[in-house]
Amino acid sequence: MQKPTLAVSVYATKGYWSRLGTQMVQYRSMYLLALPGILFFLLFKLTPLWGLMFAFKDYNPYLGFFGSEWVGFKHFNALFADRNFYIMLRNTLAINVFGIVFMFPLPILLSLMLNEVRHEVFKRINQSIVYLPHFLSWVVVTSMTFFVLSTDVGIVNKLIGEAGFETISFLSEPKYFWGLITVQSMWKEVGWSTIIFLAAMAGVDPQRYEAAVMDGASRFKQIWHITLPAIRPTIIILLILRLGQMADVGFEQMLLMMNPLVMQVAEVFDTYAYSQGILRGQISSGITVGMFKGVVGFILVMSSNYIVKKSGHEGIY
């Protein structure tokens, strides 16, 4: 069989771009609708990737990118040799495990509860209430936490003191820190996370519920045998994506909540990158931490997706 010549390959490439141009003109409304998202990813996701090369340079702002010296894996070796590396790794993994175990199932449960509400007005009001905390900044959430749990002005400690017990240092005791961070995240984000699950439940055919009622199935059995299997693919995909964030912890929340008394359980990769890259001016070290987090997240996503597909379920691709 004769191999395709260069001229044929060029012709095929031109034909591809011609067809793509025709499709873009034909479906221009859809492409215009997608344009803001495409620009967002180009500007804030793809364009900054060239900056990863700073992790392999000893960057000096005065010399610029091209004038800075290539140092290979020097910054990675320094990161892994840092005595705080395993402390940061432990704290990051512990906080994320707490989030997966205690926080990930809650939006599913809350979505099931909201889906069972039949009074539409009451349902919309409840949805609005649970969505509201998402729109509060971490500064507001941290301030609320301080006024509730601090030993000086905290409402909880005032009640404990009035009851005759010794006050508890919730904000300065290391043993409470991981649980406190998890509870904060749950209160702020659980309601917002229900949106995807409620959308998946809305796609379930109502005739399936009607058939189940005719067969005498209770509401619990309808949820167990119809609703949960219908949203299983959504749960799996979100779990895979969540596992990809195992090396990532909310920077703003950690920065606002940490203090010298809880530093041993509060120092994570995000705060370390901030202190190295911004406070100390070691930009290459800060970028190295971010690149390490990205590689770990990529490996976890690929591994979990492979396991899910081998188990017979649908993954993210």
Secondary structure, DSSP 8 states (H G I E B T S, - for coil): -----HHHHHHHHHHHHHHHHHHHHHTHHHHHHHHHHHHHHIIIIIGGGGGGGGGGEE--TTTHHHHSEE-TTHHHHHHHHSTTHHHHHHHHHHHHHHIIIIITHHHHHHHHHHHT---HHHHHHHHHHHHGGGGS-HHHHHHHHHHHH-TTT-HHHHHHHHTT-----TTT-HHHHHHHHHHHHHHHHHHHHHHHHHHHHHTS-HHHHHHHHHTT--HHHHIIIIIHHHHHHHHHHHHHHHHTTTT---HHHHHHH--GGGHHHH--HHHHHHIIIIIS--HHHHHHHHHHHHHHHHHHHHHHHHHHHHTT-----
